[in-house]
């Protein structure tokens, strides 16, 4: 499941950044990828739709949410956690 989550997130982020998924790495931040606040919101909506999950409304406010959007890796980890919680 982890690879599937990562692949989908890479595809979503790549679409927002107008890049190929192969150009995305786990260590990159959304800023480094050129994704602004509107792109982040659109990415979150796409993630919610792709995984049928609800991302906390304050995900874009570091420190106020457990859903960390600091790096691609942190987004993957947060989505995996939400997917696991929903399956439980």
C-alpha distances in whole Angstrom, upper triangle without the diagonal:
4,6,5,6,9,10,11,12,14,15,17,18,20,21,23,24,25,24,21,18,19,22,19,18,17,20,22,23,23,27,27,25,28,26,28,28,28,25,23,24,23,20,19,20,18,15,16,17,14,12,15,15,18,19,22,25,26,23,25,27,26,27,27,24,21,19,20,20,22,20,17,15,16,15,11,12,14,11,8,12,13,10,10,14,14,12,15
4,5,5,6,9,10,11,12,14,15,16,18,20,21,22,24,22,20,16,17,19,16,15,13,16,18,20,20,24,23,22,25,23,26,26,27,24,21,23,22,19,18,20,18,14,16,17,14,12,16,16,18,18,21,24,24,21,23,25,24,25,25,22,19,17,17,17,19,16,13,11,13,12,8,9,11,10,7,10,12,10,11,14,15,14,16
4,5,5,6,9,10,10,12,14,15,16,18,20,21,22,19,17,13,14,16,14,13,12,16,17,19,20,23,23,21,24,23,26,26,26,23,22,23,22,18,19,20,18,15,17,18,14,13,17,18,20,20,23,26,26,23,24,27,25,27,28,24,21,19,19,19,20,17,13,12,14,13,10,11,14,12,10,14,15,13,14,18,18,17,19
4,5,5,6,9,10,11,12,14,15,17,19,20,21,19,17,13,15,17,15,15,14,18,19,20,20,24,23,21,24,22,25,25,25,22,21,22,20,17,17,18,15,13,15,15,11,10,14,15,18,18,22,24,25,22,24,26,26,27,28,24,22,19,19,19,21,18,14,14,16,14,10,12,14,11,10,14,14,12,13,17,16,15,18
4,6,5,6,9,10,11,12,14,15,17,18,20,18,17,13,15,17,14,14,12,16,17,18,17,21,21,19,22,20,22,22,22,19,17,18,17,14,14,15,13,10,12,13,9,8,12,12,15,15,18,21,21,18,20,23,22,24,24,20,18,15,15,15,17,15,12,11,12,10,7,9,10,8,7,11,11,9,11,14,14,14,17
4,6,5,6,9,10,10,12,14,15,16,17,16,14,10,12,13,11,10,9,13,13,15,15,19,18,16,19,18,21,21,22,18,17,18,17,14,14,16,14,11,14,15,12,11,15,15,17,16,19,22,22,18,20,22,21,23,24,21,18,15,15,14,15,13,9,9,11,9,6,9,11,9,9,13,14,12,14,17,17,18,20
4,6,5,6,9,10,10,12,14,15,16,14,12,8,10,12,10,11,11,15,15,17,16,20,19,16,19,18,21,22,22,18,17,19,17,14,15,17,13,12,15,15,11,12,16,17,19,18,22,24,24,21,22,25,24,26,27,24,22,18,18,17,18,15,11,12,14,12,9,13,14,12,12,16,16,15,17,20,19,19,22
4,5,5,6,9,10,11,13,14,15,14,12,9,12,14,12,13,13,16,16,17,16,19,19,16,19,17,20,20,19,16,15,16,14,11,12,13,10,8,11,11,8,9,13,14,16,16,19,21,22,19,20,23,23,25,25,22,20,17,17,16,18,15,12,13,14,11,9,13,14,11,11,15,15,13,16,18,18,18,21
4,5,5,6,8,10,11,12,14,13,12,9,12,13,10,11,10,13,13,13,12,16,16,13,16,14,16,17,17,13,12,14,12,9,10,12,9,7,11,11,9,10,13,13,15,14,17,18,19,16,16,20,19,22,22,19,18,14,14,12,14,12,8,10,11,8,7,11,11,9,11,14,14,13,16,18,18,19,22
4,6,5,6,8,10,10,11,10,9,5,8,9,7,8,9,12,11,12,11,15,14,11,14,13,16,18,17,14,13,16,14,10,13,14,12,10,14,15,12,13,17,17,19,17,20,21,22,18,18,21,21,24,24,22,20,17,16,13,15,12,8,10,12,10,9,13,14,12,13,17,17,16,19,21,21,22,25
4,6,5,6,9,10,10,9,8,5,9,10,9,12,13,16,14,15,13,17,16,13,15,14,17,18,17,14,14,15,13,10,13,14,10,10,14,13,11,13,16,17,19,18,21,22,23,20,20,23,23,26,26,24,23,19,18,16,18,15,11,14,16,13,12,16,16,14,16,19,19,17,20,23,22,23,26
4,5,5,6,9,10,10,10,8,12,13,11,13,14,16,14,14,12,15,15,12,14,11,14,15,14,10,10,12,9,6,9,10,7,7,11,11,9,11,14,15,16,15,18,19,20,17,17,20,21,24,24,21,20,17,16,14,16,14,11,14,15,11,11,15,15,13,15,18,17,16,20,21,21,22,25
4,5,5,6,8,8,9,8,11,10,8,11,11,13,11,11,8,11,12,9,10,8,11,13,12,9,9,11,10,6,10,11,9,9,13,14,12,14,17,17,18,16,18,19,19,16,15,18,19,22,22,20,20,16,15,12,13,11,8,12,13,10,11,15,15,13,16,18,18,18,21,23,22,24,27
4,5,5,6,5,6,5,9,8,7,10,12,14,12,12,10,13,12,9,10,10,13,15,15,11,12,14,12,10,13,14,12,12,16,16,14,17,20,20,21,19,22,22,23,19,18,22,22,25,26,24,23,20,18,15,16,14,11,14,16,14,14,17,18,17,19,22,21,21,24,26,26,27,30
4,6,5,6,8,8,12,11,11,14,16,18,15,15,12,15,15,11,11,10,13,15,13,10,11,13,10,9,12,13,10,12,15,15,13,16,19,20,20,19,22,22,23,20,19,23,23,27,27,25,24,21,20,17,18,16,14,17,18,15,16,20,20,18,20,23,22,22,25,27,26,27,30
4,6,8,10,11,14,13,11,15,16,17,14,13,10,12,13,9,9,7,9,11,10,6,8,10,8,7,11,12,10,12,15,15,14,17,19,19,19,18,20,19,20,17,16,19,21,24,24,22,23,19,18,14,16,15,13,16,17,14,16,19,19,17,20,23,22,22,25,27,26,28,31
4,5,9,10,12,10,9,13,14,15,12,11,9,10,10,6,6,6,9,12,11,8,10,13,11,10,13,15,13,15,18,18,17,20,22,22,22,20,22,22,22,19,17,20,21,25,25,24,24,20,19,15,15,14,12,16,17,15,17,20,20,19,22,24,24,24,27,29,28,30,33
4,7,9,12,10,11,14,17,18,15,15,12,13,13,9,9,9,12,15,14,11,13,16,13,12,16,17,15,16,20,19,18,21,24,24,25,23,25,25,25,22,21,24,25,28,29,27,27,24,22,19,19,17,15,19,21,18,19,23,23,22,24,27,26,26,29,31,30,32,35
4,6,8,6,8,12,14,16,13,14,12,14,12,9,10,11,14,17,17,13,15,18,16,14,17,19,16,17,21,21,19,21,24,25,26,24,26,26,26,23,22,25,25,29,30,28,27,24,22,19,19,16,14,17,19,18,18,21,22,21,23,26,26,26,29,31,30,31,34
4,5,5,7,11,14,16,14,16,14,16,15,11,13,14,18,20,20,16,17,20,17,15,19,20,17,17,21,21,18,21,24,25,26,24,27,28,28,25,24,27,27,30,31,29,28,24,23,20,20,17,14,17,20,18,17,21,22,21,22,25,26,25,27,30,30,30,33
4,5,5,9,11,14,12,14,13,16,14,11,14,14,18,20,20,16,16,19,17,14,17,18,15,15,19,19,16,18,21,22,24,22,25,26,26,23,22,25,25,28,29,26,25,22,20,18,18,15,12,14,17,15,14,18,19,17,19,22,22,21,24,27,26,27,30
4,5,8,11,13,13,15,15,17,15,13,16,16,20,23,23,19,19,22,20,17,20,22,19,18,22,22,19,21,25,25,27,25,28,29,29,25,25,28,27,30,31,29,27,24,22,20,20,16,13,15,18,17,16,19,21,20,20,24,25,24,26,29,29,29,32
4,7,10,12,10,13,13,14,12,9,12,14,18,20,21,17,18,21,19,17,20,22,19,19,23,23,21,22,26,26,27,25,27,28,28,24,23,26,25,28,30,28,27,23,21,18,18,14,12,14,17,17,16,19,21,20,21,25,25,25,27,30,30,31,33
4,7,9,7,10,10,12,10,8,11,12,16,18,19,15,15,18,17,14,17,19,17,16,20,21,18,20,23,23,24,22,24,25,24,21,20,23,22,25,26,24,23,20,17,15,14,11,8,10,14,13,12,16,17,17,18,21,22,22,24,26,27,28,30
4,5,6,9,11,13,11,10,13,14,18,20,21,18,17,20,20,16,18,21,19,17,21,22,20,20,24,23,24,22,24,25,24,21,20,22,21,23,25,23,22,19,16,14,13,9,7,8,12,12,11,14,16,16,17,20,21,21,23,25,26,27,29
4,6,8,10,13,12,11,15,15,18,19,21,18,16,19,19,16,17,20,18,16,19,21,19,19,22,21,22,20,21,23,22,18,18,20,18,21,22,20,18,16,13,12,11,7,5,5,8,9,8,10,13,14,14,16,18,19,20,22,24,24,26
4,7,10,12,10,11,14,15,17,19,21,18,17,20,21,17,18,22,21,19,22,24,22,22,25,24,24,21,22,24,22,19,18,19,17,19,22,20,18,16,13,12,9,6,6,6,9,11,11,12,15,16,17,19,21,21,23,25,26,27,29
4,7,8,6,7,10,11,14,16,18,15,14,18,18,15,17,20,19,18,21,23,21,22,25,23,24,20,22,23,21,18,16,18,16,19,21,20,19,16,13,11,9,5,6,8,10,11,12,14,15,17,18,20,21,22,24,26,27,28,30
4,5,5,7,9,9,11,13,15,13,11,15,16,13,15,18,18,16,19,22,21,21,24,22,22,18,19,20,18,15,13,15,13,16,18,17,17,14,11,8,6,4,6,9,9,10,12,14,14,16,18,19,20,22,24,25,26,28,30
4,5,5,6,5,7,9,11,9,8,12,12,10,12,15,15,14,17,19,19,20,22,21,20,17,18,18,16,13,11,14,13,17,18,17,17,14,11,8,7,6,7,11,11,10,13,15,15,16,18,20,20,21,24,25,26,28,30
4,5,5,6,7,9,12,10,10,13,14,13,15,18,18,18,21,23,22,23,26,24,23,20,20,20,18,15,13,14,14,18,19,19,19,17,14,10,9,9,11,14,14,13,16,18,18,19,22,23,23,25,28,28,29,31,33
4,5,8,10,13,15,13,13,16,17,15,17,20,20,19,23,24,23,25,27,26,25,22,23,23,21,18,16,18,17,20,22,21,22,19,16,13,11,9,10,13,14,14,17,19,19,20,23,24,25,26,28,30,31,32,34
4,6,9,12,13,10,11,15,14,13,15,18,17,17,20,22,21,22,25,24,24,21,22,22,21,18,16,18,18,22,23,22,22,19,16,13,12,10,10,13,15,14,15,18,19,19,21,23,24,25,27,29,29,31,33
4,6,10,11,9,10,14,13,13,15,18,17,18,21,22,22,24,26,25,24,21,23,22,21,18,15,18,18,22,23,22,23,20,18,14,13,12,13,16,17,16,18,21,21,21,24,26,25,27,29,31,31,33,35
4,7,8,5,6,10,10,9,12,14,14,15,18,19,19,21,23,22,21,18,19,18,17,15,12,15,16,20,21,20,20,17,15,11,12,11,11,15,15,14,16,19,18,18,21,23,23,24,27,28,28,30,32
4,6,5,6,9,10,10,12,14,15,16,18,20,21,22,24,22,21,18,18,17,16,14,11,14,15,19,19,19,20,17,16,12,12,13,14,18,17,15,18,21,19,20,23,24,23,25,28,29,29,31,33
4,5,5,6,9,10,11,13,14,15,17,19,20,21,22,20,18,15,16,14,12,11,8,11,13,17,16,16,18,15,14,11,12,14,15,18,17,15,18,20,18,19,22,23,22,24,27,27,27,30,32
4,5,5,6,8,10,11,12,14,15,17,18,20,21,20,18,16,16,14,14,13,11,14,16,20,19,18,20,17,17,13,15,16,17,20,19,16,19,22,20,19,23,24,22,24,27,27,27,29,32
4,5,5,6,9,10,10,12,14,15,16,18,19,19,17,15,17,15,15,13,11,15,17,20,20,19,20,16,16,12,14,14,14,17,17,14,17,19,18,17,21,22,21,22,25,26,25,28,30
4,5,5,6,9,10,10,12,14,15,16,17,16,15,12,13,12,12,10,8,11,13,17,16,15,16,13,12,9,11,12,12,15,14,11,14,16,15,14,18,19,18,19,22,23,23,25,27
4,5,5,6,9,10,11,12,14,15,16,15,13,11,12,10,11,9,8,12,14,17,16,15,16,13,13,11,14,15,15,17,16,13,16,18,15,15,19,19,17,19,22,22,21,24,27
4,5,5,6,9,10,11,12,14,15,15,14,12,14,13,14,12,12,15,18,21,20,18,19,15,16,13,16,16,15,18,17,14,16,19,17,15,19,20,18,19,23,23,22,24,27
4,5,5,6,9,10,10,12,14,13,13,11,13,13,14,11,11,15,16,19,19,16,17,13,13,10,13,13,11,14,14,10,12,15,14,12,16,17,16,16,20,21,20,22,25
4,5,5,6,9,10,11,11,10,9,7,10,10,11,9,9,13,15,17,16,14,14,10,11,10,13,13,12,15,13,10,12,14,12,10,14,15,13,14,17,18,17,20,22
4,5,5,6,9,10,10,10,9,8,11,11,13,11,12,16,18,20,19,16,17,14,15,13,17,17,16,18,17,13,15,17,14,12,16,17,14,15,19,19,17,20,22
4,5,5,6,9,10,10,11,11,14,14,16,14,15,18,20,23,21,19,19,15,16,14,17,17,15,17,16,13,13,16,15,12,15,17,15,14,18,19,17,19,22
4,5,5,6,8,8,9,8,12,13,15,12,14,17,18,20,19,16,16,12,13,12,15,15,12,14,14,10,10,13,11,8,11,13,11,11,15,15,14,16,19
4,6,6,5,5,6,6,10,11,14,12,14,17,19,21,19,16,15,12,15,14,18,18,16,17,16,12,13,14,12,9,12,13,10,10,14,14,12,15,18
4,6,5,7,9,10,14,15,17,16,17,21,22,24,23,20,19,16,18,17,21,20,18,19,19,15,15,17,15,12,14,16,13,12,16,16,14,16,19
4,6,8,11,12,16,17,19,17,19,22,23,25,24,21,20,16,18,17,20,19,16,17,17,14,13,15,14,11,12,15,12,11,15,16,14,15,18
4,5,9,10,14,16,18,16,18,21,22,24,22,19,17,15,17,16,20,19,16,17,16,13,12,13,12,8,10,11,9,7,11,12,10,11,15
4,7,10,13,15,18,16,19,22,23,24,22,19,18,15,18,18,22,21,19,20,19,15,15,16,14,10,12,13,10,8,12,12,9,11,14
4,6,10,12,15,13,16,19,20,21,19,15,14,12,15,16,19,19,18,18,16,13,13,14,11,8,10,10,7,7,10,10,7,10,13
4,6,8,11,11,14,16,17,18,16,13,12,11,14,15,18,19,18,19,16,13,14,15,11,10,12,12,8,9,12,11,10,13,15
4,6,8,7,10,12,14,15,13,10,10,7,10,11,15,16,15,16,13,11,12,13,9,8,12,11,8,10,13,12,12,15,17
4,5,5,9,10,12,12,10,7,8,7,10,11,15,17,17,18,14,12,15,14,11,11,14,12,10,13,15,13,14,17,18
4,6,8,9,12,13,10,8,11,9,12,12,16,18,18,20,17,14,17,17,14,14,17,16,14,16,19,17,17,21,22
4,5,5,8,9,7,6,9,8,10,11,13,16,17,19,15,14,17,17,13,15,18,17,15,18,20,18,19,23,23
4,5,7,9,7,5,7,5,7,7,10,13,14,15,12,10,13,13,10,11,15,14,13,16,18,17,18,21,22
4,6,9,9,8,10,8,8,7,9,12,13,15,12,11,15,15,13,14,18,17,16,19,21,20,21,24,26
4,6,6,7,10,9,9,9,10,13,16,17,14,13,17,17,14,16,19,18,18,21,23,22,23,26,27
4,6,6,8,8,7,8,8,12,14,15,12,12,16,15,13,16,18,17,17,21,22,21,23,26,26
4,6,8,9,8,11,11,14,17,17,13,14,18,16,14,17,19,17,18,21,22,21,23,26,26
4,7,9,9,11,13,16,18,19,15,15,18,17,14,17,19,17,16,20,21,19,21,24,24
4,5,7,9,12,14,16,16,12,12,15,14,10,13,15,13,13,16,17,16,17,21,21
4,6,9,11,13,15,14,10,10,13,10,8,11,12,10,10,14,14,13,15,18,18
4,6,9,11,12,12,8,7,10,9,5,8,11,9,9,12,14,13,15,17,18
4,6,8,9,9,6,6,9,8,6,9,12,11,12,15,16,16,18,20,21
4,6,7,9,6,5,9,10,8,10,13,13,14,16,18,18,20,22,24
4,7,8,6,7,11,11,11,13,15,16,17,19,21,21,23,25,26
4,5,5,6,9,10,11,12,14,15,17,18,20,21,23,24,26
4,5,5,6,9,10,11,12,14,15,16,18,20,21,23,25
4,5,5,6,9,10,11,12,14,15,16,18,20,21,23
4,5,5,6,9,10,11,12,14,15,16,18,20,21
4,5,5,6,9,10,11,12,14,15,16,18,20
4,6,5,6,9,10,10,12,14,15,16,18
4,6,5,6,9,10,11,12,14,15,17
4,5,5,6,9,10,11,12,14,16
4,5,5,6,8,10,11,12,14
4,6,5,6,9,10,11,12
4,5,5,6,9,10,11
4,5,5,6,9,10
4,5,5,6,9
4,5,5,6
4,5,5
4,5
4
